[in-house]
Amino acid sequence: MGATLSFLGAAGGVTGSRFLLQTDGRRYLVDCGLFQGGRRTKEMNWEPFPIPPSQIDAVLLTHAHIDHSGYLPRLVCQGFQGPIYATDATGALLEIMLPDSAYLQEQDAAYANKKGYSRHQPALPLYTIADAQAALEQVRTVSFDQPLRLDGATVTWRPAGHILGSAIVEVDVETPNGTRRVVFSGDLGRYNDEIMKPPTRIPEADVLLVESTYGDRPHADQSVQDALAEAVNGVVERGGVLLIPAFAVGRTQQVLYHIRQLQDKGRVPDLPVFIDSPMAVEASHIYCQFGDDHNLDVNLLMDHRVCPLRCRDTRFVRDVRESKALNRMEGPAVILSASGMLSGGRILHHLKWRLPDSRNTVLFVGYQAEGTRGRRLLEGAEKIRIHGEKVEVRAHIAMVDALSAHADRDELLRWLGGFTTPPGRTFVIHGEPQASEALCRTLGEWGWEVAVARLGATVEL
């Protein structure tokens, strides 16, 4: 058999990005993410990997978000010993994100054992901090636009504009019928983002895998700052707390940027803004190290008085004791905490305290996958289960759709329109069924050979 491509995740859903390229006896895994969402989805992380991890020659990462990188420690503890290639900034982010993910796995297992709500006795973490550290030992960083020669393939990372270090990955695969270029879009960013640069135009591909998170719709025609100002001023009037679940990398920095802009314009008061995520604090520092990867002025970033990623009264919460103390705090105030989809982390404890109080607002600023607590809240749930307990929902629930770091339908089509000729074959990935199918239909109308990727399927290149 010649070169093949297998869809091991992010096919028929958004999370768990994993794509296996096999050529000339070599196996390369593009992305190695966690499945995130409801219980059934998360249980997929416990299933045996389709091939022995020891047989994988290398992992090629598009970016550091956990649904693209968070399975790495599990892969390593199951026997993967090869290099993990990632851009310089992605490598720096992995240093904080993988141990944090492992810590959350350990904490969730410990809490489940303490409260007795796990179906497994005892509850075990998917992986440990030691596993995460072992995975980091295997990371090798690469620069944008510099081809990396591997056995049977040449790989190039192009800026994707989604988060710091995010990349479109081009793999030139050697097959019995010649070289085939396989392009993995990764997560594509926006064209008018204040912080990140736009995604790189790719002129050609024999095979394209394109994300479709928002493949069926444009982002809401709303002003990010208007929506944020409304949410902040609402809790100020009610004396409540604005709770913002946000990814520690990318989304937290965007929110801080816009709140600071609003304060500088006098549109919201200088209320305290608590960053209850040690990882978000460290991630903000990494922006200073990679000034060429974004639009911000590094000199301003390094001056806390004028830093665009700090509000006028920013308070960093470093330990669990300080985090728990926020539960007793009266508003008005803002708390940013992870995780963005309410799948774990300190945000869950804040929700238990803040959801039953109608003075408060929970403001979502990113995509909420099907089956997650975040999606249920947006759909109007009157109660949600947190740590085995049912919690009443009386707080205001709102969403700032326009703050997404994902390209919307129109931006995806703009990027796809940059190909000089249509790719030989296109597979739509990383989207819920209706979003993937909508993008697939549009590309079919363009005359492209296109299909929605099927989980577990293998195609020949």
N, C-alpha and C positions, 0 to 999 in steps of 0.2 A: 504493500500500500504506500502511496505517496504521502505528502504532507496533509495533516488533518487538523481541524479546529473543533474543540468540544466546549459546549456551553454548560459550565458547572454551577453557575449562579447568575443573578441579575438577569434572568430570562423568565418572563412571566411575572416579574416583580422588580422592585427597585434595589433591594439590598443583596449582599453576598456576592459581590463581583468576583468571578473566578472563571478564567478562560484558558484552556489548555491547548497549546500549539505543539504538535508532534511532527518532526521532520528528520529523516535520515538517522533514526535511532535516538534523537535528542528530544527532550521534553521541556518546554518553557511554559510556566504558569504566569499569565498576565493578570495581575491583581490577586489578592488573597484576603477577601473581606468576610466580615461576619454577617450572617443573616440577622436582621433586626425586625422587630414587629411584635405580633402576638405570640402566645406560647408555642403554637404549632410551628410558626416560622423559626423561632429561636431554637426549637428542638432540632432543626436541620443541622445546626452546628455540631451536634453530638453524633451525627451519622458518620460512618467510616468514609474516609476520603476515597474517591473512585479508583485511584491507583495508589500503590504504596508511595508515600511522600519521599522515601529514599530514592525513588526512580526519577524524581524531578531534578533537572540539571540547574535551573535558575528560576527565580521569580523576578518579574518585571513589573514595577508599580507605576500606576498613573498618578496617585497622590496619597496623602496620609489619612484621609478620613477613614474611620473604623470600618465602614461597610466596604472599603477597598483594601484595607491593610490589617484589620483586627483579628484575622484567623492565623496570622503568621506564627505567633507563639505556639498555637496548637499544632501547626504543620511541623514546626521544628521539634517539638517534644514527641511527635510521632515518627521522627526519623529523617526529616529533610535536613541536608547538610550543605546545600549549595549556596551560592551568593544570592543576595536580595539586592537588585539594582533599583535605585531611585535617584531623583534629582537631589542636588545639594540641600535645598530648603526642605524637601520632603524628608531627607535623612535626619535633619535637625528636629523636625516636628515628631518623627517617630520616636526620638529619644524621650519625649515626654508623653506621647500618646499611648504607646504600647504598655509601659509600666502602669499608666493610669487605668487603662482598660483592664489589665490584670488585677489591679487593686480593687476595682469595682466588682470583678468576678469573685474575688476572695471575700469581699465584704458582703455581697449578696448571699453567698453560700453560708457565711457565718450567721447572718441575720435570719436566714431561713431556718437554720438549725436551732437558733435561740427561740424563735417564735413557733417553730414546728409547722410551718405552712408548706414546706416542700413535699412533693410526692415521692421524693427519693430520700432514703435514710442510710447514711447521712447525706445531706446535700453537698456536692463537690463543685469547686470552681472549674470552668472549662479549661483554664490554664492559670498558672501562678506568676507572680512577679519574677521568679527565677526563670521561668520559661520565656517571659518577655525579654529579660536581659540576655538570655542565650540567643534569641532571634536577632537582637540588636548587634550582636557580635558578627553576624553574617551580612550586615548591610554594607553595600559598596555604593558610594555616591558617584553620580555622573553629571556633566554639565549639559545645559540645553544646547541643542543643535550640533552636538558632537557625536558622530556615529560610534557605536560600540560594537566591535567585531566579536561574535560568539561562534561556536561550532554550528555551521549550517544556517546562520542567520546574522544579520546586521541590524542593530536597533538604534533608533534616534528618538529623543524626547523633544517635543515642541511645546511651547507655552500654551496652556489651555485657558488661563484666566479665571479659573474657578476659585481656588484658594492659593495661598503661597506655595510655590513649588509644583502646582498641578500641571499635568502634561497630557498631551496627545502622544500616543506611542506608535511609531512607525516601525514595523518589523519586516525587513526584506528577507523572505524565506527562500532558501535554495531547495528546489523540488526537481524531480526527474525531468520535468517539462520546462525548466528554467526558473528564474527568480520571480516570486510573487510578492507584491507589497500588500501586507495586511495592516490596516490602520485601525487602532482602537481610540475612539474619541475621548475615553475617560469621561469625566464630568466637564461639560463646556460652560464657560463663564459668560458674562454679559458684555454687551458692546459699549455701554456707557457707565461702567462701574467707577465710582469715585476712587476706589483703592486699587483694584486689580486692572491689569491691561487686558485688552480684548483677546479672544482666542485666535490662534494662528490659522491663517488660510492654508489648506492642504490641497494641492492641485490635482493629485492623482492617487488612485488606489485600485488594486485588483479586487481586494475584499475590504469592506468597511463595516465596522461595528460602531453604531452610533447610539448614544443615550437618548432617552425619550421621556425623562421625568415629567416634563411639561409639553409633551408632543402633541397634545390635543387642545391646548389653549394658550392664549397670551396671558402675561401677568396683568393683574388688575391695573386699570388706568387710574392710579392714585399716587399722590405725592407721599413718599416715605416720611418726610419730615412733618407733613400735615397729620398723618396717621399717628406718628409717635407723639407729636405735641398733644393731640386729642387724648391719647392714653395717659400721658404724664399728668396733664392738667386735670383729667378726670379723677385720678387718685388723690391729687392735691386737694381738690374740692371736697372729697369724701373723707379725707384723712386716712386713706388706705395705703396699701403697698402695691406697687406694680411689679409683678413677678414675670420675668422674661426667661423662658427656657431657651438656651442658645448653645449651639455647638461652640466649644471652647476655641476652636481654630476657624477663623474666617468670620463667622456670624457675630460673635461677641465683639470683635473689633469694628465691624460695620455699625453695630448698634451704638457703641461708644462714640464713634465718629459723628453720627447724626445727632445724638443727644448733645454733644459738645457744640455742634453747629447751632442747634436750637438755643442753647444757653448763651452763646456769643451774640445771637440775634435778639435776645431778650424775650423769646417766645415761650420759654419754660423757666421756672425758678431754679436756683442753684441748690436743689435738694440732694441729700446724700445718695450716691449710687454705689451699691456694694457689688463687688465682683467676687462671687462665692465659687471660685474655681481656680485652684492653684495652677492648673494647666493653662487656663486662659491668660493668667498673668505671665507665665513663661512664654507662651506663644506670642504675646505682644512684644516681648523683648526680641524674639527671633526676627520680627519685621525689621529691626534695626540692622541685622546682620546681612540682609538680602535686599538692599535698596534698589538694585537693578530689576527686581522681580515685581515691583509695584509702583504706584504713582505718588506715594507720599514722600515728603521731604525728610530725609533721615536726620538732619540737624534738628528739625522740630520734634521728631520722635524722641530724641535723646534729652530734650529739655522738658521736665515734667510740668513746668508752668504753662507751656503753650502746646504740649503734645496733643495732636489731633485725636489720639486714641485714649485720652483721659478726659473725664468730665471735670467740672470745677471743684467738685467735692467727691472724688473717687476714693473708695475705701476697699482695700484688698483683704479678703478673708482667707487666711492661710491654713487654719487648723479646724478640726471638728468642733472644738469647744466654742470658738468664735462663731462658727456656722450655726450651732444650736442656739446661741445667744440671740441670733436674729429672729428666732421664733417669738421672743418676748418683746420685740421692738414694735413701737407704735409708729404709724405713718405720719406724714407722707415720706415715702422713700422708694427707691428702685432696687430690686435684687436681680442680678443676672447670674444664672447658674446652669450647669449642664446636668443631664444631657438634653439635647435639643428636641428629641422625640419622646422624652419622659421614660426612656427605657431603663434608667438607673441613675445613680449619682445622688448628689445632695439635693437636687431639685425635688426629689420625691418627698423628702422631709418637709421642705417648704410648702409643697402642695397640701400635705396633710393638715398643716396649720392654717394656710391661707384660703383654700377653696371654700370652706364653710362660711366665710365672712363676705357679705355683699359689698363692703367698702373696697375690697381688693379687685384687681384685674390681673388675669393671666393673659399675656400677650405673646402669641406665637409669631416667630419671625423667620420660619423656615418650613420646609416640606415635612408633612406628617404622614408617614407610611401607613398603609392599611393595616388595621389590627393593633396599632399603637394606642396608648392612653391619650396622646395628643390628638389623634384623629377622632377618638370617641368624644373628647371634650368639644372639639370643633363641630361635631355632629349633634351636639346638644344633650349629651349624657347628663342625667340628674345625679348620678352617683358613679364613682369609679373605684376600683379596688387598688389599694396601695399597701404593699407589705402584708397582704392577707386580710386587710380591713377595708370595709366599705366607707368611702368618704363622701359626704354630701357636697354638691356643687352649688354654691350660692354666689360665688365671685363672678364678675363679668369675664366673658371669654371673647377675645378678639384676635385678629390676624392681620399682619402686614405682609401681604403677598408680594408686593413689589420689592421687598428687601431680599428676595431669593438670590442666591449666588449661582443658580442654574439658568442657563439660557431658556427662554420660553419658546413657544412654537415658532413665532416669527423669527427669533434669533437663531434657532436651530436651522430653519430653512435658509436664512441668510448665510450661515456657515456652510451648509450643504451646497448652496448655490455657488460656492467658491471653487468647486471642482471643475477643472477645464473640460473633462469628459466624465460621464457617469462612471462610478466604480463598476467593475465587472459584476460583483454581487454585493448587496448591502443587507446586513442583518440588524434589526432594530432591537435594542437591549435596554436594560435599566429603566423600566417604566411599568406602571400598572397596566393591565391588559388594554383598557380603553385608550390610554395615552399612546402605547406602542402601536396599536392597530390604526389609530388616527394618523400618526406620522407615516406608517407603512402605506396607507391608502394614498396620501398626498404624493409620496415618492413614486408610487405606482402610476399615478396620473402624470407624473413627469416623464414616464417611460423607463424608469429605472427597474432593474431586476432586484426585487426587494422582498424580504420576508421577516416576520417577527421570529426572533430566536426562540427555540423550544428548549426548556430545561432538560439537560441530559443528552441532548442530540449531539451528533458528531457529523461534520461535513468535510468532504475532501476539498482541498484547495486546487 
